[in-house]
């Protein structure tokens, strides 16, 4: 394979997008970003994932209401009912919920389990960015994990890693900004 | 930004590489893959990461010995001493250990913390692949997390997400293979 230099530009252009144009998202572009996701690495190449693709407005509204309640710090009790379509996640044309299989009965994933699902999430978001689509990744829904799992009928033995809203962005976004590399690179051993 | 179609090919060509040629890895290519890493998303863009870049042979050998002991399922006791340079991680010219800041006193990360470090790991590995470098990602060292943290002097408040050996591959690798997309995509709600 020849070196792909443009990918370096891609990394610099991934931005969290949370506002959308009315342009519909085709099944074809969805398949492309999902294909990118499943080509990510996973522990022992077990590919322990499922991707719930939510287009149904009622399901998006229900998930969005739980997300808003989670953002407000309400871990239990019913989510406040909003006018349909007003929540941040309601407005995204597609929500993708990557789930990962977890051992044991609790259905709760640990830190290392993330190594088998978050690279797939990143591939999905990079592929979306390369196509001109916008995404963002939130894990805030996990404050109301049980409620969200009930809506999506996620079975025991799987945990939800994130919610990724996806659509065509409302506008052009510039490159992202980061702290200088030298502030976060350590050579050989952490200095005393 | 124009659509980057080549990135789709990149995803299909990421393979776990664990054998290396003698070609040296320059500081310049290392900087490129690390730049890719820090352009990944993180929760609220906190960029809560450090990347330990291990070139020192003694440190690599010590980490490699712990990794071999972890692979053998020995969570405590001293790592068996091997002839220097015989362990899998000893032979990689560079080891990268991505670490993530974690709240609280335990220094132990949870599932969601992974959303702020594994996308950076994936960017790093994709950038390496794009440049023709090989990588693999292991979390097995965490069986002997305390011992590895002692070697690298990782302070409380940070956790190690993975060890990523990096170098020029010993040979050409073909594309990766995955289960069909339709086996892992779910529409709207998990079926009963």
Interface residues (C-beta under 8 A of the other chain):
Chain A: X1 X3 X4 X5 X6 X7 X8 X9 X10 X11 X12 X13 X14 X16 X31 X32 X34 X35 X36 X38 X39 X40 X41 X43 X45 X47 X49 X50 X51 X52 X53 X54 X55 X56 X59 X108 X109 X110 X111 X112 X113 X114 X115 X117 X118 X119 X121 X122 X123 X125 X126 X127 X130 X131 X132 X136 X137 X139 X142 X151 X152 X153 X154 X155 X159 X161 X162 X176 X178 X179 X181 X184 X185 X186 X187 X188 X189 X190 X191 X192
Chain B: X1 X3 X4 X5 X6 X7 X8 X9 X10 X11 X12 X13 X14 X16 X31 X32 X34 X35 X36 X38 X39 X40 X41 X43 X45 X47 X49 X50 X51 X52 X53 X54 X55 X56 X59 X108 X109 X110 X111 X112 X113 X114 X115 X117 X118 X119 X121 X122 X123 X125 X126 X127 X130 X131 X132 X137 X139 X142 X151 X152 X153 X154 X155 X159 X161 X162 X176 X178 X179 X181 X184 X185 X186 X187 X188 X189 X190 X191 X192
